[in-house]
Amino acid sequence: MSLLDEAFMDSRYPEDITLFEDEFNIEVCKEIFTETKETIKCLENSLVKN
């Protein structure tokens, strides 16, 4: 979730958009997306068990 938070802040308040684009290339974005989906599944499973 920290990667997602960092990406949000950098995309919303970029000091230099080219630095953002370099740091969050397509591969990094795919990784963040995959990890976010896994986190959501984990949270959903926790809610179902409780």
mmJSON file of the N, C-alpha and C atoms, coordinates in Angstrom:
{"data_MODEL":{"atom_site":{
"group_PDB":["ATOM","ATOM","ATOM","ATOM","ATOM","ATOM","ATOM","ATOM","ATOM","ATOM","ATOM","ATOM","ATOM","ATOM","ATOM","ATOM","ATOM","ATOM","ATOM","ATOM","ATOM","ATOM","ATOM","ATOM","ATOM","ATOM","ATOM","ATOM","ATOM","ATOM","ATOM","ATOM","ATOM","ATOM","ATOM","ATOM","ATOM","ATOM","ATOM","ATOM","ATOM","ATOM","ATOM","ATOM","ATOM","ATOM","ATOM","ATOM","ATOM","ATOM","ATOM","ATOM","ATOM","ATOM","ATOM","ATOM","ATOM","ATOM","ATOM","ATOM","ATOM","ATOM","ATOM","ATOM","ATOM","ATOM","ATOM","ATOM","ATOM","ATOM","ATOM","ATOM","ATOM","ATOM","ATOM","ATOM","ATOM","ATOM","ATOM","ATOM","ATOM","ATOM","ATOM","ATOM","ATOM","ATOM","ATOM","ATOM","ATOM","ATOM","ATOM","ATOM","ATOM","ATOM","ATOM","ATOM","ATOM","ATOM","ATOM","ATOM","ATOM","ATOM","ATOM","ATOM","ATOM","ATOM","ATOM","ATOM","ATOM","ATOM","ATOM","ATOM","ATOM","ATOM","ATOM","ATOM","ATOM","ATOM","ATOM","ATOM","ATOM","ATOM","ATOM","ATOM","ATOM","ATOM","ATOM","ATOM","ATOM","ATOM","ATOM","ATOM","ATOM","ATOM","ATOM","ATOM","ATOM","ATOM","ATOM","ATOM","ATOM","ATOM","ATOM","ATOM","ATOM","ATOM","ATOM","ATOM","ATOM","ATOM"],
"id":[1,2,3,4,5,6,7,8,9,10,11,12,13,14,15,16,17,18,19,20,21,22,23,24,25,26,27,28,29,30,31,32,33,34,35,36,37,38,39,40,41,42,43,44,45,46,47,48,49,50,51,52,53,54,55,56,57,58,59,60,61,62,63,64,65,66,67,68,69,70,71,72,73,74,75,76,77,78,79,80,81,82,83,84,85,86,87,88,89,90,91,92,93,94,95,96,97,98,99,100,101,102,103,104,105,106,107,108,109,110,111,112,113,114,115,116,117,118,119,120,121,122,123,124,125,126,127,128,129,130,131,132,133,134,135,136,137,138,139,140,141,142,143,144,145,146,147,148,149,150],
"type_symbol":["N","C","C","N","C","C","N","C","C","N","C","C","N","C","C","N","C","C","N","C","C","N","C","C","N","C","C","N","C","C","N","C","C","N","C","C","N","C","C","N","C","C","N","C","C","N","C","C","N","C","C","N","C","C","N","C","C","N","C","C","N","C","C","N","C","C","N","C","C","N","C","C","N","C","C","N","C","C","N","C","C","N","C","C","N","C","C","N","C","C","N","C","C","N","C","C","N","C","C","N","C","C","N","C","C","N","C","C","N","C","C","N","C","C","N","C","C","N","C","C","N","C","C","N","C","C","N","C","C","N","C","C","N","C","C","N","C","C","N","C","C","N","C","C","N","C","C","N","C","C"],
"label_atom_id":["N","CA","C","N","CA","C","N","CA","C","N","CA","C","N","CA","C","N","CA","C","N","CA","C","N","CA","C","N","CA","C","N","CA","C","N","CA","C","N","CA","C","N","CA","C","N","CA","C","N","CA","C","N","CA","C","N","CA","C","N","CA","C","N","CA","C","N","CA","C","N","CA","C","N","CA","C","N","CA","C","N","CA","C","N","CA","C","N","CA","C","N","CA","C","N","CA","C","N","CA","C","N","CA","C","N","CA","C","N","CA","C","N","CA","C","N","CA","C","N","CA","C","N","CA","C","N","CA","C","N","CA","C","N","CA","C","N","CA","C","N","CA","C","N","CA","C","N","CA","C","N","CA","C","N","CA","C","N","CA","C","N","CA","C","N","CA","C","N","CA","C","N","CA","C"],
"label_alt_id":[null,null,null,null,null,null,null,null,null,null,null,null,null,null,null,null,null,null,null,null,null,null,null,null,null,null,null,null,null,null,null,null,null,null,null,null,null,null,null,null,null,null,null,null,null,null,null,null,null,null,null,null,null,null,null,null,null,null,null,null,null,null,null,null,null,null,null,null,null,null,null,null,null,null,null,null,null,null,null,null,null,null,null,null,null,null,null,null,null,null,null,null,null,null,null,null,null,null,null,null,null,null,null,null,null,null,null,null,null,null,null,null,null,null,null,null,null,null,null,null,null,null,null,null,null,null,null,null,null,null,null,null,null,null,null,null,null,null,null,null,null,null,null,null,null,null,null,null,null,null],
"label_comp_id":["MET","MET","MET","SER","SER","SER","LEU","LEU","LEU","LEU","LEU","LEU","ASP","ASP","ASP","GLU","GLU","GLU","ALA","ALA","ALA","PHE","PHE","PHE","MET","MET","MET","ASP","ASP","ASP","SER","SER","SER","ARG","ARG","ARG","TYR","TYR","TYR","PRO","PRO","PRO","GLU","GLU","GLU","ASP","ASP","ASP","ILE","ILE","ILE","THR","THR","THR","LEU","LEU","LEU","PHE","PHE","PHE","GLU","GLU","GLU","ASP","ASP","ASP","GLU","GLU","GLU","PHE","PHE","PHE","ASN","ASN","ASN","ILE","ILE","ILE","GLU","GLU","GLU","VAL","VAL","VAL","CYS","CYS","CYS","LYS","LYS","LYS","GLU","GLU","GLU","ILE","ILE","ILE","PHE","PHE","PHE","THR","THR","THR","GLU","GLU","GLU","THR","THR","THR","LYS","LYS","LYS","GLU","GLU","GLU","THR","THR","THR","ILE","ILE","ILE","LYS","LYS","LYS","CYS","CYS","CYS","LEU","LEU","LEU","GLU","GLU","GLU","ASN","ASN","ASN","SER","SER","SER","LEU","LEU","LEU","VAL","VAL","VAL","LYS","LYS","LYS","ASN","ASN","ASN"],
"label_asym_id":["A","A","A","A","A","A","A","A","A","A","A","A","A","A","A","A","A","A","A","A","A","A","A","A","A","A","A","A","A","A","A","A","A","A","A","A","A","A","A","A","A","A","A","A","A","A","A","A","A","A","A","A","A","A","A","A","A","A","A","A","A","A","A","A","A","A","A","A","A","A","A","A","A","A","A","A","A","A","A","A","A","A","A","A","A","A","A","A","A","A","A","A","A","A","A","A","A","A","A","A","A","A","A","A","A","A","A","A","A","A","A","A","A","A","A","A","A","A","A","A","A","A","A","A","A","A","A","A","A","A","A","A","A","A","A","A","A","A","A","A","A","A","A","A","A","A","A","A","A","A"],
"label_entity_id":["1","1","1","1","1","1","1","1","1","1","1","1","1","1","1","1","1","1","1","1","1","1","1","1","1","1","1","1","1","1","1","1","1","1","1","1","1","1","1","1","1","1","1","1","1","1","1","1","1","1","1","1","1","1","1","1","1","1","1","1","1","1","1","1","1","1","1","1","1","1","1","1","1","1","1","1","1","1","1","1","1","1","1","1","1","1","1","1","1","1","1","1","1","1","1","1","1","1","1","1","1","1","1","1","1","1","1","1","1","1","1","1","1","1","1","1","1","1","1","1","1","1","1","1","1","1","1","1","1","1","1","1","1","1","1","1","1","1","1","1","1","1","1","1","1","1","1","1","1","1"],
"label_seq_id":[1,1,1,2,2,2,3,3,3,4,4,4,5,5,5,6,6,6,7,7,7,8,8,8,9,9,9,10,10,10,11,11,11,12,12,12,13,13,13,14,14,14,15,15,15,16,16,16,17,17,17,18,18,18,19,19,19,20,20,20,21,21,21,22,22,22,23,23,23,24,24,24,25,25,25,26,26,26,27,27,27,28,28,28,29,29,29,30,30,30,31,31,31,32,32,32,33,33,33,34,34,34,35,35,35,36,36,36,37,37,37,38,38,38,39,39,39,40,40,40,41,41,41,42,42,42,43,43,43,44,44,44,45,45,45,46,46,46,47,47,47,48,48,48,49,49,49,50,50,50],
"pdbx_PDB_ins_code":[null,null,null,null,null,null,null,null,null,null,null,null,null,null,null,null,null,null,null,null,null,null,null,null,null,null,null,null,null,null,null,null,null,null,null,null,null,null,null,null,null,null,null,null,null,null,null,null,null,null,null,null,null,null,null,null,null,null,null,null,null,null,null,null,null,null,null,null,null,null,null,null,null,null,null,null,null,null,null,null,null,null,null,null,null,null,null,null,null,null,null,null,null,null,null,null,null,null,null,null,null,null,null,null,null,null,null,null,null,null,null,null,null,null,null,null,null,null,null,null,null,null,null,null,null,null,null,null,null,null,null,null,null,null,null,null,null,null,null,null,null,null,null,null,null,null,null,null,null,null],
"Cartn_x":[0.818,0.0,0.863,2.058,2.921,3.337,3.541,3.849,2.68,1.489,0.3,0.146,0.386,0.299,1.338,2.54,3.61,3.264,2.746,2.373,1.265,0.302,-0.786,-0.246,0.567,1.089,1.95,2.792,3.663,2.879,1.8,1.013,0.124,-0.298,-1.176,-0.412,0.768,1.565,2.981,3.116,4.468,5.257,6.454,7.327,7.882,8.157,8.681,8.069,7.147,6.409,7.332,8.46,9.374,9.995,10.247,10.752,9.715,8.463,7.376,7.302,7.367,7.279,8.435,9.61,10.763,10.62,10.134,10.007,8.859,7.767,6.584,6.329,7.261,7.097,6.032,5.774,4.681,4.891,6.122,6.385,6.106,6.508,6.243,4.737,4.057,2.599,1.896,2.353,1.777,1.987,3.172,3.474,2.572,2.419,1.545,0.117,-0.348,-1.707,-1.9,-0.949,-1.036,-1.039,-0.141,-0.079,-1.34,-1.904,-3.13,-4.283,-4.387,-5.439,-5.284,-4.049,-3.802,-4.186,-3.889,-4.246,-5.757,-6.453,-7.918,-8.509,-7.991,-8.47,-8.242,-7.086,-6.77,-7.744,-8.005,-8.947,-10.354,-10.77,-12.108,-12.22,-11.175,-11.183,-11.244,-10.575,-10.603,-12.008,-12.677,-14.032,-15.018,-14.844,-15.741,-15.594,-14.378,-14.126,-14.637,-14.69,-15.146,-16.592],
"Cartn_y":[-1.194,0.0,1.26,1.157,2.341,2.759,1.783,2.118,2.834,2.368,2.994,4.419,4.596,5.925,6.866,6.372,7.191,7.581,6.626,6.913,7.953,7.857,8.826,10.227,10.351,11.669,12.244,11.403,11.887,12.275,11.561,11.893,13.107,13.298,14.427,15.732,15.644,16.842,16.708,16.487,16.277,17.585,17.559,18.718,18.713,17.525,17.374,16.106,16.254,15.109,14.087,14.512,13.553,12.626,13.121,12.246,11.211,11.632,10.698,9.618,10.009,9.047,8.067,8.525,7.632,6.646,7.143,6.295,5.3,5.717,4.868,4.496,3.721,3.251,2.153,1.623,0.652,-0.601,-1.051,-2.255,-2.008,-0.871,-0.535,-0.402,0.209,0.366,-0.983,-1.901,-3.248,-3.942,-3.784,-4.388,-3.8,-2.498,-1.848,-2.343,-2.469,-2.93,-4.353,-5.223,-6.616,-6.703,-5.972,-5.996,-5.409,-4.41,-3.809,-4.803,-5.517,-6.534,-7.616,-8.043,-9.067,-8.559,-7.311,-6.72,-6.666,-6.281,-6.216,-7.601,-8.621,-9.985,-10.422,-10.095,-10.451,-9.776,-8.512,-7.783,-8.345,-8.682,-9.27,-10.605,-11.407,-12.706,-12.523,-11.53,-11.257,-10.848,-10.073,-9.628,-10.786,-11.696,-12.838,-13.768,-13.947,-14.835,-14.267,-12.971,-12.339,-12.093],
"Cartn_z":[0.0,0.0,0.0,0.53,0.56,-0.85,-1.728,-3.134,-3.793,-3.519,-4.082,-3.56,-2.275,-1.68,-2.283,-2.451,-3.044,-4.479,-5.239,-6.628,-6.683,-5.772,-5.753,-5.485,-4.461,-4.098,-5.215,-5.812,-6.885,-8.122,-8.403,-9.595,-9.363,-8.134,-7.845,-7.67,-7.095,-6.815,-7.367,-8.657,-9.199,-9.297,-8.768,-8.94,-10.357,-10.841,-12.196,-12.782,-13.695,-14.246,-14.9,-15.431,-16.067,-15.029,-13.816,-12.762,-12.379,-12.313,-12.016,-13.082,-14.336,-15.434,-15.41,-15.023,-14.935,-13.782,-12.641,-11.457,-11.579,-12.181,-12.29,-13.744,-14.287,-15.662,-15.7,-16.867,-17.035,-16.19,-16.052,-15.261,-13.779,-13.276,-11.876,-11.655,-12.585,-12.464,-12.469,-13.3,-13.321,-11.977,-11.404,-10.105,-9.018,-9.02,-8.032,-8.196,-9.43,-9.699,-9.181,-9.461,-9.017,-7.49,-6.864,-5.402,-4.774,-5.399,-4.89,-4.98,-6.091,-6.231,-5.164,-4.898,-3.886,-2.493,-2.218,-0.927,-0.753,-1.801,-1.746,-1.504,-2.183,-1.973,-0.53,0.003,1.388,2.345,2.129,2.978,2.856,1.646,1.449,2.169,2.079,2.78,4.283,4.795,6.235,6.676,5.853,6.195,6.168,5.233,5.126,6.319,6.797,7.928,9.229,9.336,10.579,10.456],
"occupancy":[1.0,1.0,1.0,1.0,1.0,1.0,1.0,1.0,1.0,1.0,1.0,1.0,1.0,1.0,1.0,1.0,1.0,1.0,1.0,1.0,1.0,1.0,1.0,1.0,1.0,1.0,1.0,1.0,1.0,1.0,1.0,1.0,1.0,1.0,1.0,1.0,1.0,1.0,1.0,1.0,1.0,1.0,1.0,1.0,1.0,1.0,1.0,1.0,1.0,1.0,1.0,1.0,1.0,1.0,1.0,1.0,1.0,1.0,1.0,1.0,1.0,1.0,1.0,1.0,1.0,1.0,1.0,1.0,1.0,1.0,1.0,1.0,1.0,1.0,1.0,1.0,1.0,1.0,1.0,1.0,1.0,1.0,1.0,1.0,1.0,1.0,1.0,1.0,1.0,1.0,1.0,1.0,1.0,1.0,1.0,1.0,1.0,1.0,1.0,1.0,1.0,1.0,1.0,1.0,1.0,1.0,1.0,1.0,1.0,1.0,1.0,1.0,1.0,1.0,1.0,1.0,1.0,1.0,1.0,1.0,1.0,1.0,1.0,1.0,1.0,1.0,1.0,1.0,1.0,1.0,1.0,1.0,1.0,1.0,1.0,1.0,1.0,1.0,1.0,1.0,1.0,1.0,1.0,1.0,1.0,1.0,1.0,1.0,1.0,1.0],
"B_iso_or_equiv":[0.0,0.0,0.0,0.0,0.0,0.0,0.0,0.0,0.0,0.0,0.0,0.0,0.0,0.0,0.0,0.0,0.0,0.0,0.0,0.0,0.0,0.0,0.0,0.0,0.0,0.0,0.0,0.0,0.0,0.0,0.0,0.0,0.0,0.0,0.0,0.0,0.0,0.0,0.0,0.0,0.0,0.0,0.0,0.0,0.0,0.0,0.0,0.0,0.0,0.0,0.0,0.0,0.0,0.0,0.0,0.0,0.0,0.0,0.0,0.0,0.0,0.0,0.0,0.0,0.0,0.0,0.0,0.0,0.0,0.0,0.0,0.0,0.0,0.0,0.0,0.0,0.0,0.0,0.0,0.0,0.0,0.0,0.0,0.0,0.0,0.0,0.0,0.0,0.0,0.0,0.0,0.0,0.0,0.0,0.0,0.0,0.0,0.0,0.0,0.0,0.0,0.0,0.0,0.0,0.0,0.0,0.0,0.0,0.0,0.0,0.0,0.0,0.0,0.0,0.0,0.0,0.0,0.0,0.0,0.0,0.0,0.0,0.0,0.0,0.0,0.0,0.0,0.0,0.0,0.0,0.0,0.0,0.0,0.0,0.0,0.0,0.0,0.0,0.0,0.0,0.0,0.0,0.0,0.0,0.0,0.0,0.0,0.0,0.0,0.0],
"pdbx_formal_charge":[null,null,null,null,null,null,null,null,null,null,null,null,null,null,null,null,null,null,null,null,null,null,null,null,null,null,null,null,null,null,null,null,null,null,null,null,null,null,null,null,null,null,null,null,null,null,null,null,null,null,null,null,null,null,null,null,null,null,null,null,null,null,null,null,null,null,null,null,null,null,null,null,null,null,null,null,null,null,null,null,null,null,null,null,null,null,null,null,null,null,null,null,null,null,null,null,null,null,null,null,null,null,null,null,null,null,null,null,null,null,null,null,null,null,null,null,null,null,null,null,null,null,null,null,null,null,null,null,null,null,null,null,null,null,null,null,null,null,null,null,null,null,null,null,null,null,null,null,null,null],
"auth_seq_id":[1,1,1,2,2,2,3,3,3,4,4,4,5,5,5,6,6,6,7,7,7,8,8,8,9,9,9,10,10,10,11,11,11,12,12,12,13,13,13,14,14,14,15,15,15,16,16,16,17,17,17,18,18,18,19,19,19,20,20,20,21,21,21,22,22,22,23,23,23,24,24,24,25,25,25,26,26,26,27,27,27,28,28,28,29,29,29,30,30,30,31,31,31,32,32,32,33,33,33,34,34,34,35,35,35,36,36,36,37,37,37,38,38,38,39,39,39,40,40,40,41,41,41,42,42,42,43,43,43,44,44,44,45,45,45,46,46,46,47,47,47,48,48,48,49,49,49,50,50,50],
"auth_comp_id":["MET","MET","MET","SER","SER","SER","LEU","LEU","LEU","LEU","LEU","LEU","ASP","ASP","ASP","GLU","GLU","GLU","ALA","ALA","ALA","PHE","PHE","PHE","MET","MET","MET","ASP","ASP","ASP","SER","SER","SER","ARG","ARG","ARG","TYR","TYR","TYR","PRO","PRO","PRO","GLU","GLU","GLU","ASP","ASP","ASP","ILE","ILE","ILE","THR","THR","THR","LEU","LEU","LEU","PHE","PHE","PHE","GLU","GLU","GLU","ASP","ASP","ASP","GLU","GLU","GLU","PHE","PHE","PHE","ASN","ASN","ASN","ILE","ILE","ILE","GLU","GLU","GLU","VAL","VAL","VAL","CYS","CYS","CYS","LYS","LYS","LYS","GLU","GLU","GLU","ILE","ILE","ILE","PHE","PHE","PHE","THR","THR","THR","GLU","GLU","GLU","THR","THR","THR","LYS","LYS","LYS","GLU","GLU","GLU","THR","THR","THR","ILE","ILE","ILE","LYS","LYS","LYS","CYS","CYS","CYS","LEU","LEU","LEU","GLU","GLU","GLU","ASN","ASN","ASN","SER","SER","SER","LEU","LEU","LEU","VAL","VAL","VAL","LYS","LYS","LYS","ASN","ASN","ASN"],
"auth_asym_id":["A","A","A","A","A","A","A","A","A","A","A","A","A","A","A","A","A","A","A","A","A","A","A","A","A","A","A","A","A","A","A","A","A","A","A","A","A","A","A","A","A","A","A","A","A","A","A","A","A","A","A","A","A","A","A","A","A","A","A","A","A","A","A","A","A","A","A","A","A","A","A","A","A","A","A","A","A","A","A","A","A","A","A","A","A","A","A","A","A","A","A","A","A","A","A","A","A","A","A","A","A","A","A","A","A","A","A","A","A","A","A","A","A","A","A","A","A","A","A","A","A","A","A","A","A","A","A","A","A","A","A","A","A","A","A","A","A","A","A","A","A","A","A","A","A","A","A","A","A","A"],
"auth_atom_id":["N","CA","C","N","CA","C","N","CA","C","N","CA","C","N","CA","C","N","CA","C","N","CA","C","N","CA","C","N","CA","C","N","CA","C","N","CA","C","N","CA","C","N","CA","C","N","CA","C","N","CA","C","N","CA","C","N","CA","C","N","CA","C","N","CA","C","N","CA","C","N","CA","C","N","CA","C","N","CA","C","N","CA","C","N","CA","C","N","CA","C","N","CA","C","N","CA","C","N","CA","C","N","CA","C","N","CA","C","N","CA","C","N","CA","C","N","CA","C","N","CA","C","N","CA","C","N","CA","C","N","CA","C","N","CA","C","N","CA","C","N","CA","C","N","CA","C","N","CA","C","N","CA","C","N","CA","C","N","CA","C","N","CA","C","N","CA","C","N","CA","C","N","CA","C"],
"pdbx_PDB_model_num":[1,1,1,1,1,1,1,1,1,1,1,1,1,1,1,1,1,1,1,1,1,1,1,1,1,1,1,1,1,1,1,1,1,1,1,1,1,1,1,1,1,1,1,1,1,1,1,1,1,1,1,1,1,1,1,1,1,1,1,1,1,1,1,1,1,1,1,1,1,1,1,1,1,1,1,1,1,1,1,1,1,1,1,1,1,1,1,1,1,1,1,1,1,1,1,1,1,1,1,1,1,1,1,1,1,1,1,1,1,1,1,1,1,1,1,1,1,1,1,1,1,1,1,1,1,1,1,1,1,1,1,1,1,1,1,1,1,1,1,1,1,1,1,1,1,1,1,1,1,1]
}}}
